[in-house]
Amino acid sequence: MSAPPVDAALRDRVATMVSTATDGEVTTEEILTGGGSLAALGVGSLAVLRLVDALDDELGVQLDLDTPGTHFDDFDDLVRTVQERAVADDLVRTAQERAVADDLGGTVQERAVRDD
């Protein structure tokens, strides 16, 4: 089974975030064209920590360096992980919002329909 396609806009955004995390020592262009190993491109451990913080701050995606299956070295694997986590987080938020709406007697739209 092949990996799901990577969203191009997300790939560009994460490449920019990686470049920022390295203080520009590795350019967005190098990351996008070089692909593969971030370490081979010169992305060090401090930059990875900065990147993890940026992913959380900017995209709301929390990644744990110690979680098995979380890939940080291969750029496209990293983007795929961010993409999958973002989708999973959206599903959780949607489920939580539905639960809150149910507790409040339905969404505003549902209550408006009932009131008519």
DAVENGI-V825291 format. One record per residue. RES is the residue in one small letter. SS is DSSP state (alpha for helix, beta for strand, coil for the rest). OMEGA is omega as a letter, one per 40 degrees, with the letter a starting at -180 (none if undefined). D_LAST is the distance of its C-alpha to the last C-alpha in Angstrom with 1 decimal. Layout:
BEGIN
res = {RES | RES}
ss = {SS | SS}
omega = {OMEGA | OMEGA}
d_last = {D_LAST | D_LAST}
END
This chain:
BEGIN
res = {m | s | a | p | p | v | d | a | a | l | r | d | r | v | a | t | m | v | s | t | a | t | d | g | e | v | t | t | e | e | i | l | t | g | g | g | s | l | a | a | l | g | v | g | s | l | a | v | l | r | l | v | d | a | l | d | d | e | l | g | v | q | l | d | l | d | t | p | g | t | h | f | d | d | f | d | d | l | v | r | t | v | q | e | r | a | v | a | d | d | l | v | r | t | a | q | e | r | a | v | a | d | d | l | g | g | t | v | q | e | r | a | v | r | d | d}
ss = {coil | coil | coil | coil | coil | coil | coil | alpha | alpha | alpha | alpha | alpha | alpha | alpha | alpha | alpha | alpha | alpha | alpha | alpha | alpha | coil | coil | coil | coil | coil | coil | alpha | alpha | alpha | alpha | alpha | alpha | alpha | coil | coil | beta | alpha | alpha | alpha | alpha | coil | coil | coil | alpha | alpha | alpha | alpha | alpha | alpha | alpha | alpha | alpha | alpha | alpha | alpha | alpha | alpha | alpha | coil | coil | coil | coil | coil | coil | coil | coil | coil | coil | coil | coil | coil | coil | beta | alpha | alpha | alpha | alpha | alpha | alpha | alpha | alpha | alpha | alpha | alpha | alpha | alpha | alpha | alpha | alpha | alpha | alpha | alpha | alpha | alpha | alpha | alpha | alpha | alpha | alpha | alpha | alpha | alpha | coil | coil | coil | coil | alpha | alpha | alpha | alpha | alpha | alpha | alpha | alpha | coil}
omega = {a | a | i | i | i | i | a | a | i | i | i | a | i | i | i | i | i | i | i | a | i | a | i | i | i | a | i | i | i | a | a | a | a | a | i | a | i | i | i | i | i | i | a | a | i | i | i | i | i | i | i | i | a | i | i | a | a | a | a | a | i | i | i | a | a | a | i | i | i | a | i | a | a | a | a | i | i | a | i | i | i | a | i | a | i | i | i | i | i | i | i | i | i | i | i | i | i | i | i | i | i | i | a | i | i | i | i | a | a | i | i | i | i | a | a | none}
d_last = {50.1 | 49.7 | 47.8 | 44.5 | 44.8 | 44.7 | 42.3 | 44.5 | 42.6 | 42.5 | 46.2 | 47.0 | 45.1 | 46.8 | 50.2 | 49.7 | 48.8 | 51.9 | 54.0 | 52.7 | 53.4 | 57.0 | 57.2 | 57.7 | 60.8 | 59.1 | 57.4 | 54.1 | 56.1 | 58.5 | 55.7 | 54.0 | 57.2 | 59.1 | 56.4 | 57.7 | 59.0 | 57.8 | 60.9 | 63.1 | 61.5 | 62.3 | 59.1 | 60.3 | 58.9 | 57.9 | 56.0 | 54.2 | 53.2 | 51.9 | 50.0 | 48.3 | 47.2 | 46.0 | 44.0 | 42.2 | 41.8 | 40.8 | 39.0 | 38.0 | 40.2 | 42.4 | 45.6 | 48.3 | 51.9 | 52.8 | 50.1 | 51.7 | 50.5 | 49.6 | 51.7 | 52.9 | 56.1 | 55.0 | 52.8 | 50.7 | 50.4 | 49.1 | 46.5 | 45.5 | 45.1 | 43.0 | 40.8 | 40.4 | 39.8 | 37.2 | 35.2 | 35.6 | 34.5 | 31.4 | 30.6 | 31.2 | 29.0 | 26.1 | 26.6 | 26.8 | 23.7 | 21.8 | 23.5 | 22.5 | 18.8 | 19.1 | 20.8 | 18.1 | 15.3 | 14.6 | 14.5 | 12.5 | 10.9 | 10.3 | 8.8 | 6.4 | 5.4 | 5.5 | 3.8 | 0.0}
END
